[in-house]
Amino acid sequence: EGSSDAAAREAMALRELMKRFVQEMVHGRQFPVVLGEGRTETCRLILTPNLLYLQLEIAEVTHDIPLRNVKDVCAGKLTSSQLVPIELDELCNTLVLRNNECVTFRLSSIKERDEFTKCLKVLALALDQS
């Protein structure tokens, strides 16, 4: 019985995390996006209310990223052989799209990076199942 209690608590915690993440992201959040040569520029990342797209606003241009095009969500360092042309650090999160393009964000803490990774994986997986 102990393991089912733990599973129920974990499911509840994930539901709460997802609820908070979706509410926050629908309103939009500022993130540093990692550009070539490892420099960053602040962008605004918005989750559309229908949960189908991420909208990346940078330099007054909006890029739509369909969540169903997200192939993988990678946390932390990636070596350049893993599709990323630059060295990333532990605070980075990289979205790998089905066309093998990547978008990398730098988060403020490992906890924030891990939550961001988990929530985006859940959203992308849910669309994959539908």
N, C-alpha and C positions, 0 to 999 in steps of 0.2 A: 504493500500500500504506500510506503514511503516514496517509492520512485514515481508513482502516479501523482502524488501530491506535488513533488518537485516538478514534474512535467506540466502540471496545471499552473503552478506558480510561474514557470518559465514562459508558458503560453500567454499568461496574463501580462507578464512584464513586456513581452514582445508586442502584444496588442497596445499597451500603453505607450511604448516607444514609437510604434508606427503611427498612432494617433497624433502624438506630439510632433513627430517628424513631418507628417502630411500637413497638419495645420500650419506649421512654421514655413514649410516650403511653398505652400500655395500662396502665402503672402510674399514670398521671395526672401532670399538671404544673400548677403554679400560673402563671397569667397575669393581668395586669391586663386587665380587660374595660372598654371605653370606654362609659360611660353618657351619658345626655342631659347637655347643657351641657359636655361634654368631660371630666367628672370620671371617675375610674377606680375600680374596686373589684376586689379580688383574687378570682379564681374558680379553680376546679380544672377542668381540661379532660381528659377521659378518652376514649380511643379504645376501643370495645368490642373484645374479643378476636376477634370475627368480622369486624372492620374495616368494619362497616356503619353504625355510629352514632358520633357524638361526643356525649359527655354533658357538659354544662356545669353544674357545681355552683356555685351562688352563693346566699349567704344561706340555706343549708340547704335549698335547693330544687334539684332536678335537672331540667334541660331536655334532652330527647333531640333531637338534630339528625341526622336521617338523611342520610348522605353523598350519597345519590342526590338529595336535595333541594338540594344545593349547586349553584347555577347558575354562580357565578364566585367566584374568589379573587383579591382585588385588594390589591396591596402599595402602601404609601405613602399619599401625600396623595390624597384624593378631594375634589372640590368638592361643595358641597351639592346641585348639580343632578344628581349621580350617585347619587341615592337616600339620601344620607347627610345628616342634618339638621345636622351639626356639622362644623367644620373639623378635619381630622385631620393628623397629622404623618408624617414619613418612616418612623417606627418602627412605624406601624400596619399591620395586616393585616385586611382586611374580607372576611367570608364573605357573599356575596349569595345568598340562598335563592330557590327558584323562586317563592315567593309575594311576592318583592321585599322581604322583611324582611332586615335586615342585622345581623350580629354582628361587632364590631370588637375586636381584641385589640391591645395595645401590647407589642411585643417589646423586648428590651434592646439589640439591635444590628441594623444593616442585614443583616449576614450571617445572624443568627438569623431575621430577618424573611423573607429570601429563601429560606432552607431550609424554613421553615414553609410558605411559599407554595407552593414547588415540591412538597413532599410532599403537601400537601392536594390540590393539583391532580391529582397522579398518582392518589391514592386515589379522588377523585371521578370522574376520567376512566375508571378501571378499572371502576367500578360502572356508568358510563354505557354501556360497551361490553358489559356482561354481560346 
